[in-house]
Amino acid sequence: MVKLIVTGAFIGLTGVILSYYGNPANTGFCVSCFMENIAGSLGLHGNIRMQFIRPEIIGFVLGSFLIAVYKKDFKSTSHGSALLRFFVGILLIIGCSIFIGCPVKMVFRISAGDLTGLIGLAGLTTGVFIGMQFLDGGFRIGRSAPSPAGNGYLVPGLMFFLLVFLIVKPSFIAMSTKGAGAQYAPVYLTLIVGLLVGALAQRTGFCITGGLARIFLWGPKEVKGCPKSTALLMGILSFFVFAFVASILTGQFSLGLHGQPSSNESYGWSFLGLLMVGFGSVLIKGCPLRQLVSAGQGDSDAGAAVLGMLTGAALVQNWGLGGNAAGTPYEGKMAVVIGLGILFVIGLLYRERGSGIAPEYQAGLES
């Protein structure tokens, strides 16, 4: 538990510091926003305001990779469901874009006084609850098994090349000169922080949706095979408290419901967007941050989810799906409705009745 509390504190404190030194307001870290930046930098979309190779994303993966290799935890594995996780990865980023932020950014928004973030928290929690019902009903995506060693190195290798591109700045890499893509803290600082966050998350199993899932394992009847624990929840609480205090000390705290950075008044769709993220994250064993960390330690199916998230980031920008200050566009609303329908179909198709939570999910719920 102590390690998770330290991890949460580090994420909360350093995220606010990065916003203070240049990252977008109320953001700190945001996997979905940063994936959209990377997609734009690679030419996968043409929004000139969202193009930058974010060192934080690189750091999350390489930090996990390096500590896993050092601790001899790196194992190239697969669950035989790479295509499924690729597709759900797309839906995760679409859901995040409707809310204008991933679950990690949600905590930063709330800690900085953005009350609209509480609506996202309600949606995310509801989505996790729905996902847990499918797990308890026998949903499973396959058991972890060894895969060819090269599979586990693909995503860390991709991040290494992105790091080279960030340093060398070849002509085919686009970089924003205005907008959110041009707002960033010093590169060396964000890279170091990203590496440390990735390493800590790998060692502790830190995951926002995993922590929320623990809530639904309490009560008179426990879910089969999953012991009660508050460790992940304490990590999230530590994250919030340290981010809250840091926001006040750095003058970034502003309590209110209206006019907050990276928010709008499309409350119902923000709720549904993060509901889709919570639901999908439970089905594929982790929130967007967790997918990056798992890919770094050799999980090739998580690597497929990461590539799906990158694809989703491009689609959000090319198709105009994301929420903005004016609200949620029609295209984004349709994407959420269709995406939720698809997740329910996936949940039903991959269910084995009466089997309870599959063993491969239990490890992610026992922290």
C-alpha positions in Angstrom: 0.0 0.0 0.0 2.8 2.4 0.9 4.3 2.1 -2.6 0.9 2.9 -4.2 0.5 5.9 -2.0 4.0 7.2 -3.0 3.2 6.5 -6.6 -0.1 8.5 -6.4 1.6 11.3 -4.6 4.4 11.5 -7.2 2.0 11.5 -10.1 -0.2 14.2 -8.5 2.7 16.5 -7.5 4.7 16.2 -10.7 1.7 16.6 -13.0 0.8 19.9 -11.4 4.4 21.1 -11.6 4.5 20.2 -15.3 1.3 22.3 -15.8 3.0 25.1 -13.9 6.0 25.0 -16.2 4.2 24.9 -19.5 1.8 21.9 -20.0 -1.8 22.8 -20.7 -3.8 24.0 -17.7 -5.5 21.3 -15.5 -3.8 18.6 -17.5 -0.5 17.5 -15.9 -0.6 14.2 -17.7 -3.3 13.2 -20.2 -2.8 10.0 -22.2 -5.6 10.8 -24.7 -4.6 14.4 -25.3 -1.0 13.5 -25.7 -1.7 10.6 -28.0 -3.6 13.1 -30.2 -0.5 15.3 -30.2 1.7 12.4 -31.2 -0.7 11.4 -34.0 -0.6 14.9 -35.4 3.2 15.1 -35.2 3.4 11.8 -37.2 1.1 13.3 -39.9 -1.9 11.1 -39.0 -4.2 14.2 -38.7 -3.9 17.8 -39.9 -4.9 19.8 -36.8 -1.9 22.2 -36.5 -2.8 23.0 -32.9 -2.4 19.4 -31.8 1.1 18.3 -33.1 3.9 17.4 -30.7 5.8 14.3 -29.7 5.0 14.2 -26.0 7.9 13.0 -23.9 5.5 11.9 -21.2 4.1 9.1 -23.3 7.6 7.9 -24.3 8.6 8.0 -20.7 5.6 5.9 -19.5 6.5 3.1 -21.8 10.3 3.2 -21.6 10.2 3.7 -17.8 8.1 0.6 -17.5 10.4 -1.3 -19.9 13.6 -0.3 -18.2 12.5 -1.2 -14.7 10.9 -4.4 -15.9 14.2 -5.5 -17.6 16.2 -4.5 -14.5 13.9 -6.4 -12.2 13.7 -9.3 -14.6 9.9 -8.8 -14.9 10.0 -8.2 -18.7 8.1 -11.0 -20.4 6.7 -11.1 -23.9 3.2 -12.3 -23.4 -0.1 -12.4 -25.3 -3.7 -13.3 -24.4 -4.6 -14.1 -28.0 -6.9 -11.0 -28.2 -4.7 -8.4 -29.8 -7.3 -7.3 -32.4 -10.0 -7.0 -29.8 -7.8 -4.8 -27.6 -6.7 -2.7 -30.6 -10.4 -1.9 -31.3 -11.3 -1.2 -27.7 -8.2 1.0 -27.5 -9.8 3.2 -30.3 -13.0 3.4 -28.3 -11.1 4.4 -25.1 -9.6 7.5 -26.8 -12.9 8.4 -28.4 -14.6 8.3 -25.0 -11.8 10.4 -23.4 -12.0 13.0 -26.2 -15.7 13.5 -25.4 -14.9 14.3 -21.8 -11.7 16.2 -23.0 -9.3 14.1 -21.0 -8.4 10.6 -19.8 -9.0 9.2 -16.3 -5.7 10.7 -15.1 -6.6 14.1 -16.4 -10.0 13.8 -14.7 -8.3 13.6 -11.3 -6.2 16.6 -12.2 -9.3 18.6 -13.3 -11.1 17.8 -10.0 -8.0 18.6 -7.9 -7.7 22.0 -9.6 -11.3 22.9 -8.7 -13.1 21.9 -12.0 -16.4 20.6 -10.7 -17.3 19.2 -14.1 -14.7 16.6 -13.5 -17.0 15.0 -10.9 -19.5 14.3 -13.7 -16.7 12.4 -15.5 -15.9 10.6 -12.2 -19.5 9.5 -11.9 -19.5 8.3 -15.5 -16.2 6.4 -15.2 -17.3 4.7 -12.0 -20.6 3.7 -13.6 -18.7 2.2 -16.6 -16.4 0.3 -14.2 -19.4 -1.1 -12.4 -21.0 -2.3 -15.7 -17.7 -3.9 -16.7 -17.4 -5.6 -13.4 -20.8 -7.2 -13.9 -19.6 -8.7 -17.2 -16.4 -10.0 -15.4 -18.5 -11.6 -12.7 -20.7 -13.1 -15.4 -17.7 -14.8 -17.0 -16.2 -12.3 -19.5 -12.7 -13.3 -20.5 -10.3 -12.5 -23.3 -7.9 -15.4 -23.0 -5.2 -16.5 -20.6 -1.7 -14.9 -20.7 0.8 -17.1 -22.5 4.4 -16.5 -23.7 4.7 -15.0 -27.2 7.8 -14.5 -29.5 10.3 -12.2 -27.7 10.2 -9.7 -30.5 6.5 -9.0 -29.9 7.2 -7.5 -26.5 9.8 -5.2 -27.9 7.7 -3.6 -30.6 6.0 -0.8 -28.6 9.2 0.1 -26.5 11.0 0.2 -29.9 8.4 2.5 -31.3 8.8 4.8 -28.3 12.6 4.8 -28.8 12.2 6.0 -32.4 9.8 8.7 -31.2 12.4 9.8 -28.8 15.0 10.0 -31.5 12.5 12.0 -33.7 11.9 14.4 -30.7 15.6 15.0 -30.4 16.6 15.2 -34.0 13.4 16.9 -35.3 13.4 15.5 -38.9 11.5 17.5 -41.5 8.6 15.0 -41.7 7.7 15.5 -38.0 5.2 18.3 -37.4 5.4 20.5 -34.4 2.7 23.0 -33.4 3.6 26.6 -32.9 0.2 27.5 -31.3 -2.5 25.8 -29.5 -2.3 22.9 -27.0 0.4 21.2 -28.9 2.7 24.2 -28.4 2.1 24.2 -24.6 4.7 22.0 -22.9 7.1 22.0 -20.0 10.9 21.6 -20.7 11.4 18.4 -22.6 14.1 17.0 -20.3 11.9 17.5 -17.3 8.8 15.9 -18.8 10.9 12.9 -20.1 12.5 12.3 -16.7 9.1 12.6 -14.9 7.5 10.3 -17.5 10.2 7.7 -17.0 9.8 7.7 -13.2 6.0 7.5 -13.5 6.3 4.6 -15.9 8.7 2.8 -13.5 6.5 3.4 -10.4 3.3 2.4 -12.2 5.0 -0.8 -13.4 6.2 -1.8 -9.9 2.9 -1.0 -8.2 0.2 -1.7 -10.8 -1.2 1.8 -10.4 -4.4 2.1 -12.4 -7.4 4.5 -12.0 -10.0 2.1 -13.2 -8.5 -0.8 -11.3 -8.8 1.3 -8.1 -12.4 2.1 -8.8 -13.1 -1.6 -9.5 -12.1 -2.4 -5.9 -15.2 -0.5 -4.7 -17.5 -3.1 -6.2 -15.6 -6.0 -4.6 -16.9 -4.9 -1.1 -20.0 -6.0 0.6 -21.6 -9.1 2.1 -20.8 -11.2 -1.0 -17.4 -10.9 -2.5 -16.7 -11.4 -6.2 -15.3 -14.9 -6.7 -11.6 -15.2 -6.1 -10.9 -11.5 -5.4 -9.9 -10.5 -1.9 -10.8 -7.1 -0.5 -8.1 -4.4 -0.7 -8.0 -0.6 -0.5 -4.4 -0.2 -1.8 -5.3 1.1 -5.3 -8.0 3.3 -3.9 -5.5 4.8 -1.4 -3.1 5.4 -4.4 -5.8 7.4 -6.2 -6.7 9.3 -3.0 -3.0 10.2 -2.6 -2.8 11.3 -6.2 -5.8 13.7 -5.6 -4.6 15.1 -2.3 -1.1 15.9 -3.5 -2.4 17.4 -6.8 -5.0 19.4 -4.8 -2.4 20.9 -2.5 0.1 21.5 -5.3 -2.6 23.3 -7.3 -3.3 25.6 -4.4 0.4 26.3 -3.7 1.1 27.1 -7.4 -1.9 29.3 -7.9 -3.6 26.9 -10.3 -6.7 26.1 -8.2 -10.0 27.7 -9.3 -13.2 26.2 -7.9 -16.1 26.4 -10.3 -18.4 24.7 -12.7 -18.3 27.1 -15.6 -15.4 28.3 -17.9 -12.8 25.8 -16.7 -9.9 24.9 -19.0 -10.5 21.7 -21.1 -14.2 21.5 -20.2 -17.7 22.3 -21.4 -21.3 22.2 -20.2 -22.2 19.1 -22.2 -22.5 17.1 -18.9 -24.6 14.2 -20.1 -22.2 13.4 -22.9 -19.1 13.8 -20.7 -20.7 11.3 -18.3 -21.3 8.8 -21.2 -17.8 9.4 -22.7 -16.0 8.3 -19.5 -18.6 5.6 -18.9 -17.4 4.1 -22.2 -13.8 4.5 -21.0 -14.5 2.8 -17.7 -16.4 -0.1 -19.3 -13.8 -0.6 -22.0 -10.9 -0.4 -19.5 -12.3 -3.1 -17.3 -12.8 -5.4 -20.3 -9.2 -5.0 -21.5 -7.6 -4.9 -18.0 -6.6 -1.3 -17.5 -7.1 2.4 -18.2 -5.1 4.1 -21.0 -2.1 4.7 -18.7 -2.1 1.1 -17.7 -2.1 -0.1 -21.3 1.1 2.0 -21.9 2.8 0.6 -18.8 1.7 -3.0 -19.6 3.0 -2.6 -23.2 6.3 -1.5 -21.7 6.7 -4.7 -19.7 6.1 -7.0 -22.7 2.3 -7.5 -23.0 1.8 -7.5 -26.8 -1.9 -7.3 -26.5 -1.6 -4.1 -24.4 0.7 -3.0 -27.2 -2.1 -3.5 -29.7 -4.3 -1.4 -27.4 -1.7 1.3 -27.5 -1.7 1.3 -31.3 -5.5 1.3 -31.2 -5.3 4.4 -29.0 -3.0 6.1 -31.5 -5.4 5.2 -34.2 -8.3 6.5 -32.1 -6.4 9.8 -31.5 -6.1 10.3 -35.3 -9.8 9.5 -35.9 -10.9 11.9 -33.2 -9.1 14.8 -35.0 -9.9 13.7 -38.5 -13.6 13.1 -37.9 -14.1 15.9 -35.4 -15.4 13.6 -32.6 -13.9 15.4 -29.6 -15.7 17.7 -27.2 -14.7 21.4 -27.2 -15.6 24.5 -25.4 -18.9 24.7 -27.3 -20.0 21.2 -26.3 -20.1 17.8 -27.9 -20.4 17.6 -31.7 -23.1 15.4 -33.3 -20.4 13.1 -34.7 -19.0 12.6 -31.2 -22.4 11.8 -29.8 -23.0 9.1 -32.4 -19.5 7.7 -31.8 -20.3 7.3 -28.1 -23.7 5.6 -28.7 -22.2 3.2 -31.2 -19.1 2.6 -29.1 -21.2 1.7 -26.1 -23.3 -0.7 -28.2 -20.2 -2.4 -29.5 -18.8 -2.8 -25.9 -22.0 -4.5 -24.8 -21.8 -6.8 -27.8 -18.2 -7.7 -27.0 -19.1 -8.3 -23.4 -21.8 -10.8 -24.4 -19.8 -12.5 -27.1 -16.8 -13.2 -24.8 -18.8 -14.4 -21.8 -18.6 -17.8 -20.3 -21.7 -18.2 -18.1 -21.3 -19.1 -14.4 -17.5 -19.0 -14.4 -17.0 -15.8 -12.3 -14.0 -13.5 -12.7 -11.3 -15.2 -14.8 -7.9 -15.9 -13.2 -6.2 -13.6 -15.6 -8.2 -10.6 -14.3 -7.7 -11.4 -10.7 -4.0 -10.3 -10.6 -5.1 -6.8 -11.7 -7.7 -6.6 -8.9 -5.6 -7.9 -6.0 -3.4 -4.9 -5.4 
